[in-house]
Amino acid sequence: MSRKSDIEALLARAEKALPKIIEEYEKSLHSQTIHADLRIDIKDFFGNLRSVLDYIAHDIVDKYCPRANKGDILYFPIRSDKNSFEGVMKKSYPELDINNKKVYDILEQEQPYIKAENQWLTQFNKLNNENKHDNLVPQTRQETKRVNVEIKGGGNVNWNPSGVRFGPGVFIGGVPVDPNTQMPVPSSSQTVTVQTWVDFHFDDINVSAIWLTQESMKRIKQIYELVKSEL
């Protein structure tokens, strides 16, 4: 039995929830605390997307892996190295590489060991594993400051003050930097601004919560589009 309708319903539900999550996320940044409703919305959002991947896995096995043990618990494959991936494919997706090499290759190309941009899948998996408990993985608020100097006549310089320390005798655009304030001395030839970037990170994953939310939505939709015609 195809699970396409369930997959598409879950994707639609996640897409509908995303704007609300983003709106509540911005409110939480302003108040510097994550509200309980937002925690629940994020938890449900990731849970629905996890179900999409696992429904895809079940449809693949049902259609192309008749020798699979139907009593085994089946998950979408997520492995950090090729040997582990090949091992789980032989165990849980027997003969998929023979019966449908296209789908096998799609699953492999999404693995974290293939390219750095696939690391979202490792982070997504870790978050969902933690979320099997009652509470969402704690999130920490992080602020990143950046100094930007616009020089009249053209040009600008910017830096992260936490990673740069200026000593005496440093000039930016002809204007000296005060070693005590670590900022250029006030000058009519420059406009100096300090920007503060604020975000929440998932503990133990060290990745932006809103980035992972949006990236997971985008990438899981892409995975489904790649395999949909084969299911």
C-alpha positions, 0 to 999 in steps of 0.5 A, a space after each residue: 500500500 502506497 503511503 504517498 497521501 500520508 506523506 503529502 499530508 504530513 508535508 503540507 502540515 509542516 509547510 503550514 506550521 512553518 510560518 507560525 514557527 518563524 513568527 513565534 521564533 522572532 517573538 521568542 528572540 525578542 523576549 529572550 525565552 522560548 515559549 512552551 507553545 513554540 517548543 511543542 510546535 517545533 517538536 511536532 514539526 520535526 516529528 512529522 518530517 521524520 515520519 515522512 522519511 520513514 514512510 518513504 523508507 517503508 514504501 521503498 521496502 514494500 515495493 522493491 525489497 521482497 526479501 526484507 524481514 517484515 518484522 524489523 523496525 525500519 527507518 530511513 537510512 542515515 549513516 556517517 560512513 559508506 561501510 555503515 550505509 552499505 551494512 544497513 542497506 543489506 540488512 534493511 533494504 535487501 537487493 534494492 541496489 539490484 531491483 531499483 538502482 536509481 532509488 538506492 543511489 538517491 538514498 546514498 547521495 543524501 547521506 552525511 558522508 557524501 558531502 558537507 551540506 548533507 550534515 543537516 541530516 545527522 543533526 535532524 536525526 539527533 534532534 529527533 532521537 532526543 525528542 522521543 522524550 517528553 521535552 524538546 532538546 534545550 535551546 540556548 540563545 547566542 548573540 554574535 556582534 559584528 562591527 562594520 565601518 563604512 568609509 566615505 568615498 567608498 569601501 567598508 571593513 567589518 569584523 567580529 570583535 570577539 575574534 579580533 583584538 587591535 593593539 596600538 598603531 592600528 588604522 582603519 581607512 586612515 582613522 586610528 583605532 582606540 585600543 581601549 574601546 577597540 573601535 575607530 576614533 569618531 571621525 566624520 570620514 566614517 560611519 561605524 555600526 555594531 550589529 548584533 545577530 541573535 539566534 537560538 541553538 539546539 544544545 549538543 548540536 550547535 546549529 541554528 534552530 530556525 536554520 535547521 527547521 527551514 533546511 529540513 523542510 526544504 531538503 525532505 521535500 526534495 528527497 520526496 520529489 526525487 523518489 516520488 515517481 518510483 514509489 
